[in-house]
Amino acid sequence: MTIIIPPLTDLWWVEPCAGSGNILRQMPVDRRIGYDINPQDNGEFGIIQADYRTQRLDPAKLWAMVTNPAFRKQPGDPLGGPQTAFEWAAGQPCVVAVGIIAPHWFQRHTIENRLCPYFHRVHREILAPDSFLRDGQRKWSPAIFDVWVRRDYMREPLEVRDVHPDWEFLPAHRSPEAGAWMQHWGVGYGDIKSPDHLGRTHDPTSHWFIKERRPGTIDRLKRINWHEVAYPTLSSPRLHKDEVVGAYIAAYGEPEAPDYDPEVRGAGEEATVPAARAPTPPAAHPEDMPPLVEADAGDLEFALTSPTVWIGRRAPNMGVITDGGAKRPVGTYGIRCSPEAVAILRSIAWAEIIGGAAWASRDVADADQLYRADIVGEYTRAKAAARIYPALP
């Protein structure tokens, strides 16, 4: 089927999160409009000071939206910046195309299935993870650039499969039956462990409990490169059950096929996972990312006596860091660490992480608390990034 796109000379252009006008300046001067709550263009591009969510485009014109919205949730925004901007555009029949810069989690099929079904993705580009600047310094923020066009028929939803006949994800109360624990969050995500050798990260909330149904399944799971699986979907280290199932199927075959035999496919070598949904491979291979090294033993010591800092683990002070002291604030962890480690902890944008769509997608009980694995994971990421970008102008 041929996609009919109107001539560019017939298109009008909108940037709903125009900021300083970096994207807006690329649009035709006589056929563009930009909105921003706090314009930073000093009037150069005529950005309208307004919340775009309250604005409607001229329905007599055909529009294309190109934008780089805030990745985190804004006040009154239950979806998160990229989804909200997309739905604002898609909800207006005069918008025929959308170009959007979004964080890696926007690739998850659970997100894609929520987008307006009459829009179809025609392009995806994986951006260099250090493409962004904040206060003049490079910020590690894995992101994509998508182009979607409106068609007169609905796209097929992507299939979400989070169970597999070769194993069972057990609930917590059945964890003694598990043959292995699989870490899904924090430093060491993707590690598959014996229940009696869990290593430093042993918080049950950071693991799934796996009961093998087909012999050899746990060994096959261990051969998959889980860093490669998780990298395209989140900037922080986390796996989801549907990603695990999808990667296993990609590596060992469709379990519903009559000749299914995972021992034949992928046996004897490290299984690789082809890119099933993204039309282009990542510009930066996982090996090029800041290494997810385990935090040094002396980096962060969780202690309730003589801590260097307190960090809030529950709302309303989740992620808030205060100086240590003899009196423990309610709902906090105590951390004993060096001044350098304190500086790294304070450099982490905890409010953005906790307020982001990736955090909101966690189970309700999981999202109500900051766990030790969360703190160690974000600290390790920030420490690695600081080592790669120590003093950029």
C-alpha positions as a Markdown table, in Angstrom:
| # | Residue | x | y | z |
|---|---|---|---|---|
| 1 | Met | 0.0 | 0.0 | 0.0 |
| 2 | Thr | 1.3 | 3.4 | -0.9 |
| 3 | Ile | 1.5 | 6.1 | 1.8 |
| 4 | Ile | 0.3 | 9.4 | 0.5 |
| 5 | Ile | 2.1 | 12.3 | 2.2 |
| 6 | Pro | 1.1 | 15.8 | 1.2 |
| 7 | Pro | 3.8 | 18.0 | -0.5 |
| 8 | Leu | 6.0 | 19.7 | 2.0 |
| 9 | Thr | 4.9 | 23.0 | 0.6 |
| 10 | Asp | 1.3 | 22.2 | 1.9 |
| 11 | Leu | 2.5 | 21.3 | 5.4 |
| 12 | Trp | 2.4 | 23.5 | 8.4 |
| 13 | Trp | 4.8 | 22.8 | 11.3 |
| 14 | Val | 4.3 | 22.9 | 15.1 |
| 15 | Glu | 6.8 | 22.6 | 17.9 |
| 16 | Pro | 4.8 | 22.3 | 21.2 |
| 17 | Cys | 7.9 | 22.3 | 23.5 |
| 18 | Ala | 9.9 | 24.9 | 21.7 |
| 19 | Gly | 12.2 | 26.0 | 24.5 |
| 20 | Ser | 15.0 | 28.1 | 22.9 |
| 21 | Gly | 13.8 | 27.3 | 19.3 |
| 22 | Asn | 16.5 | 24.9 | 18.2 |
| 23 | Ile | 13.9 | 22.7 | 16.4 |
| 24 | Leu | 11.6 | 25.5 | 15.5 |
| 25 | Arg | 14.4 | 27.3 | 13.6 |
| 26 | Gln | 14.6 | 24.4 | 11.1 |
| 27 | Met | 10.9 | 24.9 | 10.1 |
| 28 | Pro | 9.7 | 27.2 | 7.3 |
| 29 | Val | 9.3 | 30.7 | 8.8 |
| 30 | Asp | 5.9 | 31.4 | 7.2 |
| 31 | Arg | 4.4 | 28.0 | 8.1 |
| 32 | Arg | 5.5 | 27.3 | 11.7 |
| 33 | Ile | 4.2 | 27.8 | 15.2 |
| 34 | Gly | 5.8 | 27.1 | 18.6 |
| 35 | Tyr | 4.5 | 26.9 | 22.1 |
| 36 | Asp | 6.3 | 26.8 | 25.4 |
| 37 | Ile | 5.4 | 27.6 | 29.0 |
| 38 | Asn | 8.6 | 29.4 | 29.4 |
| 39 | Pro | 10.1 | 30.5 | 26.0 |
| 40 | Gln | 13.8 | 30.9 | 25.9 |
| 41 | Asp | 14.1 | 32.5 | 22.4 |
| 42 | Asn | 14.0 | 36.2 | 23.5 |
| 43 | Gly | 11.3 | 36.7 | 20.9 |
| 44 | Glu | 13.5 | 35.6 | 18.0 |
| 45 | Phe | 11.1 | 32.9 | 16.8 |
| 46 | Gly | 7.9 | 34.2 | 18.1 |
| 47 | Ile | 7.3 | 31.3 | 20.4 |
| 48 | Ile | 3.9 | 31.6 | 22.0 |
| 49 | Gln | 4.0 | 31.5 | 25.8 |
| 50 | Ala | 1.3 | 28.8 | 26.5 |
| 51 | Asp | 0.9 | 25.2 | 27.7 |
| 52 | Tyr | 0.4 | 23.4 | 24.4 |
| 53 | Arg | -2.1 | 21.1 | 26.0 |
| 54 | Thr | -4.6 | 23.9 | 26.1 |
| 55 | Gln | -4.0 | 24.9 | 22.4 |
| 56 | Arg | -5.7 | 23.7 | 19.2 |
| 57 | Leu | -4.2 | 23.9 | 15.7 |
| 58 | Asp | -6.0 | 25.4 | 12.7 |
| 59 | Pro | -8.1 | 22.4 | 11.4 |
| 60 | Ala | -8.1 | 24.0 | 7.9 |
| 61 | Lys | -4.4 | 23.2 | 7.5 |
| 62 | Leu | -2.3 | 20.0 | 7.4 |
| 63 | Trp | 0.2 | 19.9 | 10.2 |
| 64 | Ala | 3.4 | 18.0 | 11.1 |
| 65 | Met | 4.6 | 18.0 | 14.7 |
| 66 | Val | 8.3 | 17.8 | 15.5 |
| 67 | Thr | 9.3 | 18.0 | 19.1 |
| 68 | Asn | 11.7 | 17.1 | 21.9 |
| 69 | Pro | 9.4 | 17.1 | 24.9 |
| 70 | Ala | 10.5 | 16.8 | 28.5 |
| 71 | Phe | 11.2 | 13.1 | 29.3 |
| 72 | Arg | 9.8 | 13.3 | 32.8 |
| 73 | Lys | 6.3 | 13.8 | 33.9 |
| 74 | Gln | 5.1 | 17.4 | 34.3 |
| 75 | Pro | 2.4 | 18.7 | 36.8 |
| 76 | Gly | -1.0 | 17.5 | 35.6 |
| 77 | Asp | 0.5 | 15.1 | 33.1 |
| 78 | Pro | -0.3 | 11.5 | 34.0 |
| 79 | Leu | 1.4 | 9.9 | 30.9 |
| 80 | Gly | 4.8 | 11.6 | 30.7 |
| 81 | Gly | 6.1 | 14.2 | 28.2 |
| 82 | Pro | 6.5 | 12.1 | 25.0 |
| 83 | Gln | 3.2 | 10.2 | 25.3 |
| 84 | Thr | 1.3 | 13.4 | 26.1 |
| 85 | Ala | 2.8 | 15.3 | 23.2 |
| 86 | Phe | 2.1 | 12.4 | 20.8 |
| 87 | Glu | -1.6 | 12.1 | 21.9 |
| 88 | Trp | -2.1 | 15.8 | 21.8 |
| 89 | Ala | -1.1 | 15.7 | 18.1 |
| 90 | Ala | -2.8 | 12.5 | 17.2 |
| 91 | Gly | -6.1 | 13.8 | 18.8 |
| 92 | Gln | -6.3 | 16.5 | 16.1 |
| 93 | Pro | -7.3 | 15.1 | 12.6 |
| 94 | Cys | -5.3 | 17.9 | 10.9 |
| 95 | Val | -2.0 | 16.5 | 12.2 |
| 96 | Val | -0.7 | 14.0 | 9.5 |
| 97 | Ala | 2.8 | 13.3 | 10.8 |
| 98 | Val | 4.7 | 13.3 | 14.1 |
| 99 | Gly | 8.4 | 13.4 | 14.6 |
| 100 | Ile | 9.4 | 13.0 | 18.3 |
| 101 | Ile | 12.6 | 12.6 | 20.3 |
| 102 | Ala | 11.8 | 10.3 | 23.2 |
| 103 | Pro | 13.7 | 8.2 | 25.8 |
| 104 | His | 14.5 | 4.6 | 25.2 |
| 105 | Trp | 11.4 | 3.3 | 27.2 |
| 106 | Phe | 9.3 | 4.8 | 24.4 |
| 107 | Gln | 10.3 | 1.7 | 22.3 |
| 108 | Arg | 8.6 | -0.7 | 24.7 |
| 109 | His | 5.7 | -2.4 | 23.0 |
| 110 | Thr | 3.5 | -1.8 | 26.0 |
| 111 | Ile | 4.0 | 1.9 | 25.4 |
| 112 | Glu | 3.6 | 1.6 | 21.6 |
| 113 | Asn | 0.3 | -0.2 | 22.0 |
| 114 | Arg | -1.1 | 2.7 | 23.9 |
| 115 | Leu | -0.5 | 5.2 | 21.1 |
| 116 | Cys | -3.2 | 6.3 | 18.7 |
| 117 | Pro | -3.7 | 3.2 | 16.4 |
| 118 | Tyr | -4.1 | 5.3 | 13.3 |
| 119 | Phe | -0.5 | 6.4 | 13.4 |
| 120 | His | 2.1 | 4.1 | 11.9 |
| 121 | Arg | 5.9 | 4.3 | 12.5 |
| 122 | Val | 7.9 | 4.8 | 9.4 |
| 123 | His | 11.3 | 5.6 | 10.8 |
| 124 | Arg | 13.3 | 5.0 | 14.0 |
| 125 | Glu | 16.7 | 6.3 | 14.7 |
| 126 | Ile | 18.8 | 5.5 | 17.8 |
| 127 | Leu | 20.5 | 8.7 | 18.9 |
| 128 | Ala | 24.0 | 8.8 | 20.4 |
| 129 | Pro | 23.4 | 8.5 | 24.2 |
| 130 | Asp | 25.4 | 11.7 | 24.9 |
| 131 | Ser | 23.5 | 13.9 | 22.4 |
| 132 | Phe | 22.1 | 16.1 | 25.1 |
| 133 | Leu | 23.5 | 19.1 | 27.1 |
| 134 | Arg | 22.3 | 20.3 | 30.4 |
| 135 | Asp | 23.9 | 23.5 | 31.9 |
| 136 | Gly | 26.7 | 23.2 | 29.3 |
| 137 | Gln | 27.6 | 19.6 | 30.2 |
| 138 | Arg | 26.9 | 16.4 | 28.3 |
| 139 | Lys | 24.1 | 14.3 | 29.9 |
| 140 | Trp | 23.9 | 10.5 | 29.4 |
| 141 | Ser | 20.4 | 10.1 | 28.2 |
| 142 | Pro | 19.7 | 7.3 | 25.7 |
| 143 | Ala | 17.0 | 8.4 | 23.3 |
| 144 | Ile | 15.4 | 7.7 | 19.9 |
| 145 | Phe | 13.9 | 9.8 | 17.1 |
| 146 | Asp | 10.7 | 8.4 | 15.7 |
| 147 | Val | 8.6 | 9.5 | 12.7 |
| 148 | Trp | 4.9 | 8.4 | 12.6 |
| 149 | Val | 2.3 | 9.1 | 9.8 |
| 150 | Arg | -1.4 | 9.0 | 10.0 |
| 151 | Arg | -3.2 | 6.4 | 7.8 |
| 152 | Asp | -6.9 | 5.6 | 7.3 |
| 153 | Tyr | -6.6 | 2.2 | 9.0 |
| 154 | Met | -5.4 | 1.0 | 12.3 |
| 155 | Arg | -2.0 | -0.7 | 12.9 |
| 156 | Glu | -1.9 | -4.2 | 14.4 |
| 157 | Pro | -1.0 | -4.1 | 18.1 |
| 158 | Leu | 2.3 | -5.6 | 19.1 |
| 159 | Glu | 2.0 | -8.9 | 20.9 |
| 160 | Val | 2.9 | -8.9 | 24.6 |
| 161 | Arg | 3.9 | -12.3 | 26.0 |
| 162 | Asp | 5.1 | -12.5 | 29.6 |
| 163 | Val | 4.8 | -16.3 | 30.2 |
| 164 | His | 6.7 | -19.2 | 28.6 |
| 165 | Pro | 6.1 | -23.0 | 28.9 |
| 166 | Asp | 9.7 | -23.7 | 29.6 |
| 167 | Trp | 9.6 | -22.0 | 33.0 |
| 168 | Glu | 7.3 | -20.3 | 35.6 |
| 169 | Phe | 7.7 | -17.0 | 37.3 |
| 170 | Leu | 6.7 | -17.8 | 40.8 |
| 171 | Pro | 5.1 | -15.4 | 43.2 |
| 172 | Ala | 7.1 | -14.4 | 46.3 |
| 173 | His | 5.3 | -16.8 | 48.6 |
| 174 | Arg | 6.4 | -19.7 | 46.5 |
| 175 | Ser | 10.1 | -18.6 | 46.2 |
| 176 | Pro | 11.3 | -21.7 | 48.1 |
| 177 | Glu | 10.3 | -23.7 | 45.0 |
| 178 | Ala | 12.5 | -21.7 | 42.7 |
| 179 | Gly | 15.6 | -23.3 | 41.1 |
| 180 | Ala | 17.1 | -19.8 | 40.4 |
| 181 | Trp | 16.6 | -16.2 | 41.2 |
| 182 | Met | 16.9 | -13.7 | 38.3 |
| 183 | Gln | 17.8 | -10.2 | 39.1 |
| 184 | His | 15.7 | -7.7 | 37.1 |
| 185 | Trp | 16.6 | -4.4 | 38.7 |
| 186 | Gly | 19.8 | -2.5 | 39.7 |
| 187 | Val | 23.5 | -3.3 | 39.2 |
| 188 | Gly | 23.7 | -6.9 | 38.1 |
| 189 | Tyr | 20.4 | -7.0 | 36.3 |
| 190 | Gly | 20.1 | -10.2 | 34.2 |
| 191 | Asp | 22.2 | -12.2 | 36.7 |
| 192 | Ile | 20.7 | -15.6 | 37.3 |
| 193 | Lys | 21.7 | -17.0 | 40.7 |
| 194 | Ser | 21.4 | -20.0 | 42.9 |
| 195 | Pro | 19.1 | -19.3 | 45.8 |
| 196 | Asp | 21.9 | -20.0 | 48.2 |
| 197 | His | 24.5 | -17.8 | 46.5 |
| 198 | Leu | 22.7 | -14.5 | 45.8 |
| 199 | Gly | 25.8 | -12.2 | 46.1 |
| 200 | Arg | 25.6 | -8.6 | 47.3 |
| 201 | Thr | 22.2 | -7.9 | 45.8 |
| 202 | His | 19.8 | -10.2 | 47.5 |
| 203 | Asp | 16.7 | -8.0 | 48.0 |
| 204 | Pro | 13.8 | -10.3 | 46.9 |
| 205 | Thr | 12.0 | -7.3 | 45.3 |
| 206 | Ser | 14.8 | -7.0 | 42.8 |
| 207 | His | 14.5 | -10.6 | 41.6 |
| 208 | Trp | 12.1 | -13.0 | 39.9 |
| 209 | Phe | 11.8 | -16.6 | 41.2 |
| 210 | Ile | 12.2 | -19.1 | 38.4 |
| 211 | Lys | 11.0 | -22.7 | 38.4 |
| 212 | Glu | 12.2 | -24.7 | 35.5 |
| 213 | Arg | 9.7 | -26.7 | 33.6 |
| 214 | Arg | 11.9 | -27.9 | 30.7 |
| 215 | Pro | 15.3 | -29.3 | 31.7 |
| 216 | Gly | 18.2 | -26.9 | 30.8 |
| 217 | Thr | 16.1 | -23.8 | 30.7 |
| 218 | Ile | 18.0 | -22.0 | 33.4 |
| 219 | Asp | 21.3 | -22.6 | 31.6 |
| 220 | Arg | 19.7 | -21.3 | 28.3 |
| 221 | Leu | 18.6 | -18.2 | 30.1 |
| 222 | Lys | 22.1 | -17.6 | 31.3 |
| 223 | Arg | 23.5 | -17.6 | 27.8 |
| 224 | Ile | 21.4 | -14.6 | 26.7 |
| 225 | Asn | 23.1 | -11.2 | 26.8 |
| 226 | Trp | 20.6 | -9.4 | 29.1 |
| 227 | His | 22.5 | -6.1 | 28.8 |
| 228 | Glu | 21.8 | -6.1 | 25.1 |
| 229 | Val | 18.1 | -6.9 | 25.7 |
| 230 | Ala | 17.5 | -4.2 | 28.2 |
| 231 | Tyr | 19.7 | -1.4 | 26.6 |
| 232 | Pro | 17.2 | -0.3 | 23.9 |
| 233 | Thr | 14.3 | 0.1 | 26.3 |
| 234 | Leu | 15.5 | 1.9 | 29.4 |
| 235 | Ser | 18.3 | 4.2 | 30.4 |
| 236 | Ser | 18.4 | 2.7 | 33.9 |
| 237 | Pro | 19.2 | -1.0 | 34.4 |
| 238 | Arg | 15.8 | -2.9 | 34.5 |
| 239 | Leu | 14.3 | -5.9 | 32.8 |
| 240 | His | 10.6 | -6.7 | 32.2 |
| 241 | Lys | 9.1 | -10.2 | 32.0 |
| 242 | Asp | 7.9 | -9.7 | 28.4 |
| 243 | Glu | 11.4 | -8.7 | 27.4 |
| 244 | Val | 12.8 | -11.9 | 29.0 |
| 245 | Val | 10.2 | -14.1 | 27.2 |
| 246 | Gly | 10.7 | -12.2 | 23.9 |
| 247 | Ala | 14.5 | -12.6 | 24.1 |
| 248 | Tyr | 14.2 | -16.3 | 24.9 |
| 249 | Ile | 11.9 | -16.9 | 21.9 |
| 250 | Ala | 14.2 | -15.0 | 19.6 |
| 251 | Ala | 17.2 | -17.0 | 20.8 |
| 252 | Tyr | 15.6 | -20.5 | 21.0 |
| 253 | Gly | 12.5 | -20.5 | 18.8 |
| 254 | Glu | 8.8 | -20.3 | 18.9 |
| 255 | Pro | 7.5 | -22.7 | 21.6 |
| 256 | Glu | 4.2 | -23.3 | 19.8 |
| 257 | Ala | 6.0 | -24.6 | 16.7 |
| 258 | Pro | 5.5 | -28.3 | 16.2 |
| 259 | Asp | 9.2 | -29.0 | 15.9 |
| 260 | Tyr | 10.2 | -26.7 | 18.9 |
| 261 | Asp | 13.4 | -27.9 | 20.5 |
| 262 | Pro | 15.5 | -25.2 | 22.2 |
| 263 | Glu | 18.4 | -27.6 | 22.5 |
| 264 | Val | 18.9 | -27.6 | 18.8 |
| 265 | Arg | 18.8 | -23.8 | 18.4 |
| 266 | Gly | 21.4 | -21.8 | 20.2 |
| 267 | Ala | 22.9 | -24.9 | 22.0 |
| 268 | Gly | 26.6 | -24.8 | 22.7 |
| 269 | Glu | 27.1 | -21.1 | 22.2 |
| 270 | Glu | 26.0 | -17.8 | 23.6 |
| 271 | Ala | 22.6 | -17.0 | 22.3 |
| 272 | Thr | 22.1 | -13.7 | 20.6 |
| 273 | Val | 19.0 | -11.7 | 20.4 |
| 274 | Pro | 18.1 | -10.1 | 17.1 |
| 275 | Ala | 16.4 | -6.7 | 17.1 |
| 276 | Ala | 12.8 | -7.7 | 16.8 |
| 277 | Arg | 11.1 | -4.3 | 16.8 |
| 278 | Ala | 13.6 | -1.6 | 16.0 |
| 279 | Pro | 14.3 | -1.2 | 12.3 |
| 280 | Thr | 17.8 | 0.2 | 12.9 |
| 281 | Pro | 20.4 | -1.2 | 15.4 |
| 282 | Pro | 21.6 | 1.0 | 18.3 |
| 283 | Ala | 24.1 | 3.6 | 17.3 |
| 284 | Ala | 26.0 | 2.8 | 20.5 |
| 285 | His | 26.6 | -0.9 | 21.3 |
| 286 | Pro | 26.1 | -1.8 | 25.0 |
| 287 | Glu | 29.8 | -2.3 | 25.3 |
| 288 | Asp | 30.2 | 1.4 | 24.5 |
| 289 | Met | 28.0 | 2.4 | 27.4 |
| 290 | Pro | 29.4 | 3.5 | 30.7 |
| 291 | Pro | 30.4 | 0.2 | 32.3 |
| 292 | Leu | 28.0 | -1.0 | 34.9 |
| 293 | Val | 30.7 | -2.0 | 37.4 |
| 294 | Glu | 29.7 | -3.1 | 40.8 |
| 295 | Ala | 30.0 | -0.3 | 43.4 |
| 296 | Asp | 33.2 | -0.7 | 45.4 |
| 297 | Ala | 32.7 | -2.3 | 48.8 |
| 298 | Gly | 33.6 | 1.0 | 50.5 |
| 299 | Asp | 31.6 | 3.2 | 48.2 |
| 300 | Leu | 28.2 | 3.0 | 49.9 |
| 301 | Glu | 27.7 | 1.4 | 53.3 |
| 302 | Phe | 24.1 | 1.3 | 54.5 |
| 303 | Ala | 24.2 | 2.1 | 58.2 |
| 304 | Leu | 21.9 | 3.6 | 60.7 |
| 305 | Thr | 24.6 | 4.7 | 63.1 |
| 306 | Ser | 27.0 | 7.6 | 62.2 |
| 307 | Pro | 25.8 | 7.9 | 58.5 |
| 308 | Thr | 27.3 | 10.5 | 56.2 |
| 309 | Val | 23.9 | 11.2 | 54.6 |
| 310 | Trp | 20.3 | 10.2 | 55.0 |
| 311 | Ile | 18.3 | 9.5 | 51.8 |
| 312 | Gly | 14.5 | 9.3 | 51.8 |
| 313 | Arg | 13.0 | 6.0 | 50.8 |
| 314 | Arg | 9.3 | 6.8 | 50.9 |
| 315 | Ala | 7.1 | 9.7 | 49.8 |
| 316 | Pro | 7.0 | 12.6 | 50.2 |
| 317 | Asn | 10.8 | 12.7 | 50.7 |
| 318 | Met | 11.8 | 9.8 | 48.4 |
| 319 | Gly | 15.2 | 10.5 | 47.0 |
| 320 | Val | 15.8 | 13.6 | 49.2 |
| 321 | Ile | 19.3 | 13.7 | 50.6 |
| 322 | Thr | 20.1 | 15.3 | 53.9 |
| 323 | Asp | 23.3 | 15.5 | 56.0 |
| 324 | Gly | 23.8 | 12.6 | 58.4 |
| 325 | Gly | 23.2 | 12.9 | 62.1 |
| 326 | Ala | 22.4 | 11.0 | 65.3 |
| 327 | Lys | 18.6 | 11.4 | 64.8 |
| 328 | Arg | 17.3 | 9.3 | 61.9 |
| 329 | Pro | 14.5 | 11.1 | 59.8 |
| 330 | Val | 11.5 | 8.9 | 59.3 |
| 331 | Gly | 11.5 | 6.8 | 56.2 |
| 332 | Thr | 15.2 | 7.1 | 55.3 |
| 333 | Tyr | 18.2 | 5.0 | 54.7 |
| 334 | Gly | 21.5 | 5.9 | 56.3 |
| 335 | Ile | 24.6 | 5.8 | 54.1 |
| 336 | Arg | 28.2 | 6.0 | 55.2 |
| 337 | Cys | 30.5 | 7.0 | 52.3 |
| 338 | Ser | 33.3 | 9.3 | 51.1 |
| 339 | Pro | 32.8 | 13.0 | 50.2 |
| 340 | Glu | 33.3 | 12.0 | 46.5 |
| 341 | Ala | 30.5 | 9.5 | 46.8 |
| 342 | Val | 28.2 | 12.1 | 48.5 |
| 343 | Ala | 28.9 | 14.4 | 45.5 |
| 344 | Ile | 27.8 | 11.7 | 43.1 |
| 345 | Leu | 24.7 | 10.9 | 45.1 |
| 346 | Arg | 23.7 | 14.6 | 45.2 |
| 347 | Ser | 24.3 | 14.9 | 41.4 |
| 348 | Ile | 21.7 | 12.3 | 40.6 |
| 349 | Ala | 18.3 | 13.8 | 39.6 |
| 350 | Trp | 16.3 | 11.6 | 41.9 |
| 351 | Ala | 13.1 | 13.6 | 41.4 |
| 352 | Glu | 13.3 | 13.0 | 37.6 |
| 353 | Ile | 13.9 | 9.3 | 38.0 |
| 354 | Ile | 11.1 | 8.8 | 40.5 |
| 355 | Gly | 8.8 | 11.1 | 38.5 |
| 356 | Gly | 9.6 | 9.5 | 35.2 |
| 357 | Ala | 7.3 | 7.2 | 33.1 |
| 358 | Ala | 9.7 | 4.3 | 33.6 |
| 359 | Trp | 9.3 | 4.5 | 37.3 |
| 360 | Ala | 5.5 | 5.0 | 37.1 |
| 361 | Ser | 5.3 | 1.7 | 35.1 |
| 362 | Arg | 6.5 | -0.3 | 38.1 |
| 363 | Asp | 4.0 | -2.1 | 40.3 |
| 364 | Val | 2.2 | 0.2 | 42.7 |
| 365 | Ala | 3.9 | -1.4 | 45.7 |
| 366 | Asp | 7.2 | -1.2 | 43.9 |
| 367 | Ala | 6.8 | 2.5 | 43.0 |
| 368 | Asp | 6.0 | 3.6 | 46.5 |
| 369 | Gln | 9.5 | 3.0 | 47.8 |
| 370 | Leu | 13.1 | 3.6 | 46.8 |
| 371 | Tyr | 15.0 | 0.4 | 47.4 |
| 372 | Arg | 18.7 | -0.1 | 48.1 |
| 373 | Ala | 19.2 | -1.7 | 44.7 |
| 374 | Asp | 17.7 | 1.5 | 43.1 |
| 375 | Ile | 20.2 | 3.7 | 45.0 |
| 376 | Val | 23.2 | 1.5 | 44.2 |
| 377 | Gly | 22.1 | 1.2 | 40.5 |
| 378 | Glu | 21.7 | 4.9 | 40.0 |
| 379 | Tyr | 24.9 | 5.7 | 41.9 |
| 380 | Thr | 26.9 | 3.2 | 39.8 |
| 381 | Arg | 25.5 | 4.7 | 36.6 |
| 382 | Ala | 26.3 | 8.2 | 37.7 |
| 383 | Lys | 29.8 | 7.2 | 38.8 |
| 384 | Ala | 30.5 | 5.6 | 35.5 |
| 385 | Ala | 29.2 | 8.6 | 33.6 |
| 386 | Ala | 31.3 | 10.9 | 35.7 |
| 387 | Arg | 34.4 | 8.8 | 34.9 |
| 388 | Ile | 33.7 | 9.1 | 31.1 |
| 389 | Tyr | 32.7 | 12.8 | 31.1 |
| 390 | Pro | 34.8 | 14.1 | 34.0 |
| 391 | Ala | 34.8 | 17.8 | 33.2 |
| 392 | Leu | 33.2 | 18.7 | 29.9 |
| 393 | Pro | 32.7 | 22.4 | 29.2 |
